[in-house]
Amino acid sequence: MIDLNQHTLELDYPCNWEYKIVIRHEQTIQDIIKEVLEEREHDIKPSKKSTGGKFKSYTLEMLVHNEDDRKEIYKLLGDHEHIKMII
């Protein structure tokens, strides 16, 4: 088995990066993303809905400038009260 903690992700920055975001069905993704990213350019596309209809997922694609930028966006999204999960 490969231990992923032993490997470093090697990317050529700046690059486009995708985040998968899961929110509750009653939340509005545009409002959430505006709170987190403010005016930063991005593209958001609906992905799937849960079988029971309680959750919706989206793919957020945006330009990240370096590893710290990529991780900071991940943290900001993950810390948002209305985001259930970020991948």
MARFITI-605684 format. One record per residue (C-alpha): residue in one letter; y, x, z. Coordinates in steps of 0.5 Angstrom, whole numbers. Example, Ala and Ser with C-alpha at 12.3 -4.5 7.8 and 13.67 -1.06 7.14 Angstrom:
<recs>
{code=A&Y=-9&X=25&Z=16}
{code=S&Y=-2&X=27&Z=14}
</recs>
This chain:
<recs>
{code=M&Y=0&X=0&Z=0}
{code=I&Y=7&X=2&Z=-2}
{code=D&Y=12&X=3&Z=4}
{code=L&Y=18&X=1&Z=2}
{code=N&Y=22&X=4&Z=7}
{code=Q&Y=20&X=11&Z=5}
{code=H&Y=24&X=9&Z=-2}
{code=T&Y=31&X=9&Z=-4}
{code=L&Y=34&X=4&Z=-9}
{code=E&Y=37&X=8&Z=-14}
{code=L&Y=42&X=4&Z=-18}
{code=D&Y=48&X=7&Z=-23}
{code=Y&Y=54&X=4&Z=-20}
{code=P&Y=58&X=0&Z=-22}
{code=C&Y=53&X=-5&Z=-24}
{code=N&Y=51&X=-13&Z=-24}
{code=W&Y=47&X=-15&Z=-18}
{code=E&Y=44&X=-22&Z=-17}
{code=Y&Y=44&X=-25&Z=-10}
{code=K&Y=39&X=-31&Z=-9}
{code=I&Y=43&X=-36&Z=-4}
{code=V&Y=40&X=-42&Z=0}
{code=I&Y=44&X=-47&Z=3}
{code=R&Y=43&X=-54&Z=6}
{code=H&Y=44&X=-60&Z=1}
{code=E&Y=50&X=-63&Z=4}
{code=Q&Y=54&X=-56&Z=3}
{code=T&Y=58&X=-55&Z=-3}
{code=I&Y=57&X=-48&Z=-6}
{code=Q&Y=63&X=-47&Z=-9}
{code=D&Y=67&X=-48&Z=-2}
{code=I&Y=62&X=-43&Z=1}
{code=I&Y=63&X=-37&Z=-4}
{code=K&Y=70&X=-38&Z=-4}
{code=E&Y=71&X=-37&Z=3}
{code=V&Y=66&X=-31&Z=2}
{code=L&Y=69&X=-28&Z=-4}
{code=E&Y=76&X=-30&Z=-4}
{code=E&Y=78&X=-29&Z=-11}
{code=R&Y=73&X=-24&Z=-13}
{code=E&Y=70&X=-25&Z=-20}
{code=H&Y=63&X=-28&Z=-20}
{code=D&Y=58&X=-33&Z=-24}
{code=I&Y=54&X=-38&Z=-20}
{code=K&Y=48&X=-42&Z=-23}
{code=P&Y=44&X=-47&Z=-20}
{code=S&Y=37&X=-45&Z=-19}
{code=K&Y=32&X=-50&Z=-15}
{code=K&Y=32&X=-55&Z=-10}
{code=S&Y=27&X=-56&Z=-4}
{code=T&Y=21&X=-61&Z=-5}
{code=G&Y=24&X=-65&Z=1}
{code=G&Y=31&X=-65&Z=-2}
{code=K&Y=34&X=-61&Z=4}
{code=F&Y=36&X=-55&Z=1}
{code=K&Y=39&X=-52&Z=-6}
{code=S&Y=38&X=-45&Z=-8}
{code=Y&Y=43&X=-41&Z=-13}
{code=T&Y=44&X=-35&Z=-16}
{code=L&Y=50&X=-31&Z=-15}
{code=E&Y=51&X=-25&Z=-20}
{code=M&Y=57&X=-21&Z=-19}
{code=L&Y=59&X=-13&Z=-20}
{code=V&Y=58&X=-9&Z=-15}
{code=H&Y=62&X=-2&Z=-14}
{code=N&Y=57&X=2&Z=-10}
{code=E&Y=52&X=1&Z=-5}
{code=D&Y=56&X=0&Z=1}
{code=D&Y=60&X=-6&Z=-3}
{code=R&Y=53&X=-9&Z=-5}
{code=K&Y=51&X=-9&Z=2}
{code=E&Y=57&X=-11&Z=5}
{code=I&Y=57&X=-17&Z=0}
{code=Y&Y=50&X=-19&Z=3}
{code=K&Y=52&X=-18&Z=10}
{code=L&Y=58&X=-23&Z=9}
{code=L&Y=54&X=-28&Z=5}
{code=G&Y=48&X=-28&Z=11}
{code=D&Y=53&X=-29&Z=16}
{code=H&Y=56&X=-35&Z=13}
{code=E&Y=55&X=-41&Z=18}
{code=H&Y=52&X=-45&Z=12}
{code=I&Y=48&X=-40&Z=8}
{code=K&Y=41&X=-41&Z=11}
{code=M&Y=38&X=-35&Z=7}
{code=I&Y=40&X=-30&Z=2}
{code=I&Y=35&X=-26&Z=-2}
</recs>
